[in-house]
C-alpha cells in the first residue's frame, strides 16, 4: 500500500494520478490525497479510477478542503 499526496497540484492532480495508477500491479492498494475545492474533482477521480481498471475501495472527506480515495488494482 502506498500513499500519494497530490494536494500541491490543486485542480491539476488528474494527470499525475493517472500516471501513478498506471504503475501499480494487480492487488496493490493506492491511497490518494487531493484538494477538492468544489467537489467536481471527486467524480472526476472516481471516473479516472474506473477508466484505469481499478476498484474504488473508499472515498471520504479528510478535512475541510482535502479528499482521500483508496483504490485497488
N, C-alpha and C positions, 0 to 999 in steps of 0.2 A: 504494500500500500504506500502510495506517495501522495504528498500534499503539495499543491501548486497555488501560490498566492499571485493572483493576476490583478489585484486591486490597483496597482500602479499604472495599468494600461487603460483605466477608466472604461469608456464605451468601446474601445478597440481591442477587447480581450479575445474576441472570437477567432481570429486567425491563429493566435498563439495556442488557444485551447485546442483547435483542430490539429495543429502541428503536434501537440503533446499526445492527443488521443491516437494519432497515427503511429506512435512509437511503442504502445503498450501491447503486451502479449495476452493471449487468452487466459482468463482467470484473474488477471491483475485488476486491482481497485485503484482508482484515482480520485482524489478529493480536490475540488477547485473552489477557490475563494475569489469572488469578484464583487465589484461595486455595482449596485443596481440602479440607483437614481430613480427612474420612473417605472420600474417593473417590466419594461419591454425586454430587457436582456434575459429575463427568466425564461420566457417562452423561446427566445432565440437559442438559448443554451440547451434547452430540452430538445429542440428540433435538431440541433447540431449533434447531440449525443446519439440520437436515433439514426441520423444520417451516417454517422461514422460506425454504426453497427454495435453500439454499446447499450447496456441496460442502465437506466437511471434508477439508482437504489434509494436516493434520498435527496430532497431539495428543501432547504429551510433558511429562514432569515437568521443571520448570525448576530447582527446588531442593527442599529438604526439605518445604516447605509450599505451593509455588506450581505452577500448571499453565499451560501455554501451548497454545492451539489456533490454527490458521491456517485461515481459511475463504475461499472464493471464490464470488461470485455467478454 
